[in-house]
Amino acid sequence: MFNQSFFSLALIPVISFGGVSREIATPSSQNRQVIAQQLTTGAASFWQRRPRRKPNISRSLTSQVCAIAPGLIETYQVWSDRPLFLWQSQGKNKDLQLTLRDYDTQEEVWTQKVNIADQKVSYSGKEPLKPGKRYQWQLSGSQTWATFEIMPAEQRNQIQLDLQVLEQKLKANKASSEEIALKKADYFINYEIKHNTEKDKIFHPWSDALQVLYTVENASLSFVEKREAYIANLCTDSTSTNSQK
């Protein structure tokens, strides 16, 4: 069981995946305004935002690991077809195995030996994960499988175009790689997704927002420290539960 004072985001996805029904998350009509919003705002607002907590919290991994992403914060939907698996850990130099399986067939898709202290690993399978398909991942020592779904191809392609436009315009304005990453992260946490079973709520692809933070090459010490502190805070009970819509 998790130490409850430290680990609060090793979560069960908000959507139940039992039965045969398959839910499709659809973007709202406001998403096309997101790029303009990111270009006109000043300093990136990402560091001031926090993902919404889940109503159910799983602490069934080892007492040293808090699983974070993909699929464990805000929404089960993920844009990247090569997601970053992210966790927070107090342990050092302990080997675990990360297993990724197909949700429908339960067949293993990819396995990777990881060190608990690394706290992250990128999917490195030969083929990208398939749009519209659901997957589950687990770190050894856990009794819980985290479920996520790669966004449908049309939705993924539109986001890819949006990110390309955003990056081109930011580079034209001489933005640094860190500024570009934060603006892309802002894009994701402002991108609106609605679940068919919870139409009164809006969700945001936070797993992708966090992944963007790790794309910066030769990041400054200040950026790395902010990123590490931010991720660590996701697994503390003191984390804010508010997320702007």
C-alpha positions as a printed Julia matrix, in Angstrom:
245×3 Matrix{Float64}:
   0.0    0.0     0.0
   1.13   3.57   -0.62
   2.3    5.88    2.1
  -0.8    8.08    2.08
   1.03  11.27    3.01
   3.21  11.11   -0.12
   1.39   9.26   -2.85
  -1.93  10.6    -3.99
  -1.88  10.36   -7.78
  -1.4    6.65   -8.48
  -4.91   6.73   -9.77
  -7.66   4.69  -11.32
  -8.8    6.33  -14.6
 -12.02   8.31  -14.23
 -13.82   6.26  -16.87
 -14.85   2.7   -16.14
 -13.71   0.34  -18.89
 -15.82  -2.66  -17.96
 -18.34  -4.16  -20.36
 -18.3   -3.97  -24.12
 -19.24  -0.34  -24.69
 -16.5    1.95  -25.98
 -16.63   5.63  -25.24
 -15.32   8.22  -27.66
 -14.08  11.53  -26.32
 -14.81  14.46  -28.61
 -13.2   17.91  -28.65
 -15.33  21.0   -28.1
 -15.69  23.75  -30.72
 -13.52  26.07  -28.61
 -10.28  24.15  -29.23
  -9.46  26.09  -32.39
  -9.0   29.19  -30.24
  -6.23  27.62  -28.18
  -3.33  28.53  -30.49
  -4.3   32.18  -30.57
  -4.56  32.15  -26.8
  -1.05  30.71  -26.39
   0.46  33.25  -28.8
  -1.15  36.27  -27.16
  -0.51  35.38  -23.52
   2.67  36.42  -21.79
   4.62  34.04  -19.57
   3.43  30.46  -19.84
   0.84  29.65  -17.21
   1.65  25.95  -16.94
   3.48  26.09  -13.61
   0.43  27.67  -11.95
  -1.97  24.94  -13.1
  -2.66  21.52  -11.6
  -4.61  18.56  -12.99
  -7.91  17.68  -11.4
  -7.83  14.9    -8.83
  -9.65  11.66   -9.49
 -12.53  10.6    -7.26
 -10.9    7.19   -6.73
  -7.28   6.86   -5.67
  -5.31   3.64   -6.0
  -2.32   3.06   -3.76
  -1.71  -0.5    -4.82
   1.77  -0.13   -6.29
   4.86  -0.65   -4.18
   5.22   1.81   -1.32
   8.05   3.48   -3.23
   6.26   4.36   -6.47
   3.5    6.79   -7.42
   2.38   6.25  -11.02
   1.47   9.5   -12.82
   1.09   9.1   -16.6
  -0.17   8.2   -19.14
  -3.87   8.04  -18.52
  -3.86   8.7   -14.79
  -4.62  12.41  -14.63
  -7.69  14.25  -15.94
  -8.46  12.02  -18.93
  -7.6    8.53  -20.12
  -7.07   9.91  -23.64
  -3.5   10.48  -24.83
  -2.33  12.26  -27.98
   1.19  10.87  -28.27
   1.48   7.47  -29.94
   4.86   7.1   -28.23
   3.89   8.13  -24.72
   6.15   8.91  -21.79
   5.58   6.67  -18.78
   6.07   8.78  -15.7
   6.17   8.01  -11.99
   7.45   9.56   -8.76
   9.65   7.53   -6.47
  11.48   7.74   -3.17
  13.49   4.6    -3.93
  16.93   4.37   -5.49
  18.59   1.86   -7.83
  15.88  -0.76   -7.78
  15.04  -2.54  -11.03
  11.41  -2.91  -12.08
   9.72  -4.0   -15.27
   7.18  -1.9   -17.1
   4.66  -3.95  -19.07
   2.36  -2.56  -21.73
  -0.51  -4.7   -22.99
  -3.41  -4.47  -25.41
  -6.59  -3.7   -23.45
  -8.85  -5.88  -25.58
  -6.65  -8.96  -26.05
  -4.52  -8.65  -22.88
  -1.5   -9.53  -25.01
   1.82  -7.9   -24.14
   2.78  -5.16  -26.58
   6.05  -4.0   -25.02
   8.12  -4.57  -21.91
  10.99  -2.52  -20.61
  13.35  -2.92  -17.67
  13.49   0.36  -15.75
  15.27   1.68  -12.69
  12.9    3.04  -10.08
  15.12   6.11   -9.65
  14.81   7.11  -13.32
  11.13   7.98  -12.75
  10.35   7.92  -16.47
  10.77   5.93  -19.66
   9.58   6.6   -23.2
   7.77   3.98  -25.23
  10.35   2.61  -27.66
   8.49  -0.15  -29.48
   9.15  -0.75  -33.17
   5.69   0.48  -34.13
   3.84   3.5   -32.71
   0.72   2.75  -30.7
  -2.46   2.7   -32.74
  -4.96   5.59  -32.8
  -8.29   4.72  -31.22
  -6.91   1.69  -29.35
  -6.78   1.19  -25.62
  -3.76  -0.05  -23.71
  -2.85  -0.82  -20.13
   0.46  -0.44  -18.35
   1.86  -1.62  -15.06
   5.07  -1.47  -13.09
   6.11  -4.72  -11.45
   4.99  -4.86   -7.84
   1.62  -3.33   -8.65
  -1.75  -5.03   -8.64
  -3.28  -2.22  -10.72
  -3.22  -1.73  -14.49
  -3.54   1.87  -15.67
  -5.67   2.21  -18.82
  -5.26   4.8   -21.55
  -6.4    5.29  -25.12
  -4.59   6.87  -28.06
  -6.76   9.58  -29.59
  -8.49   8.85  -32.91
  -6.38   9.64  -35.99
  -8.4   12.69  -37.11
  -8.14  14.31  -33.71
  -4.42  13.47  -33.43
  -3.68  14.92  -36.87
  -5.42  18.18  -36.09
  -3.43  18.57  -32.87
  -0.23  17.8   -34.76
  -1.01  20.61  -37.22
  -1.85  22.98  -34.37
   1.44  22.24  -32.62
   3.4   22.75  -35.82
   1.78  26.14  -36.41
   2.35  27.14  -32.8
   6.01  26.13  -32.9
   6.66  27.9   -36.21
   5.18  31.15  -34.94
   7.06  30.95  -31.65
  10.36  30.29  -33.45
   9.66  33.27  -35.69
   9.41  35.31  -32.49
  12.78  33.92  -31.32
  11.25  31.92  -28.48
  13.62  29.58  -26.63
  13.14  25.81  -26.59
  11.94  26.05  -22.99
   9.38  28.71  -23.89
   8.17  26.59  -26.8
   7.79  23.54  -24.56
   5.8   25.5   -21.99
   3.54  26.97  -24.66
   2.9   23.49  -26.04
   2.16  22.27  -22.53
  -0.25  25.19  -22.16
  -1.87  24.13  -25.43
  -2.59  20.68  -24.05
  -3.96  21.85  -20.71
  -6.32  24.19  -22.55
  -7.37  21.62  -25.16
 -10.89  20.54  -24.27
 -12.13  16.96  -24.31
 -15.6   15.79  -23.37
 -16.41  12.22  -22.38
 -19.7   10.8   -23.55
 -20.53   9.58  -20.05
 -19.65  12.9   -18.41
 -20.87  15.5   -20.86
 -21.16  18.16  -18.18
 -17.38  18.07  -17.55
 -14.38  19.15  -19.57
 -11.08  17.29  -19.42
  -7.59  18.11  -20.67
  -4.78  15.82  -21.94
  -2.37  16.38  -19.08
  -0.3   13.28  -19.85
   0.8   14.94  -23.09
   1.42  18.26  -21.37
   3.81  16.59  -18.94
   5.53  14.71  -21.75
   6.28  17.97  -23.58
   8.29  19.18  -20.59
  10.8   16.39  -21.2
  11.42  17.23  -24.86
  13.7   20.18  -24.05
  17.32  19.41  -24.87
  20.0   20.96  -22.67
  17.38  22.45  -20.36
  18.56  25.08  -17.91
  19.02  24.21  -14.25
  16.1   26.47  -13.37
  13.79  24.69  -15.8
  14.85  21.23  -14.58
  14.34  22.22  -10.95
  10.86  23.59  -11.68
   9.96  20.45  -13.62
  11.18  18.12  -10.87
   9.38  20.07   -8.15
   6.2   20.18  -10.22
   6.17  16.41  -10.84
   6.96  15.67   -7.19
   4.07  17.84   -6.07
   1.66  15.77   -8.14
   2.14  12.96   -5.65
   1.62  14.95   -2.46
  -1.59  15.55   -0.59
  -0.86  19.29   -0.64
  -1.32  19.49   -4.43
  -4.05  21.92   -5.48
  -7.15  20.18   -6.76
  -8.22  23.03   -9.0
  -7.76  23.01  -12.74
  -8.99  25.85  -14.93
 -11.48  24.98  -17.64
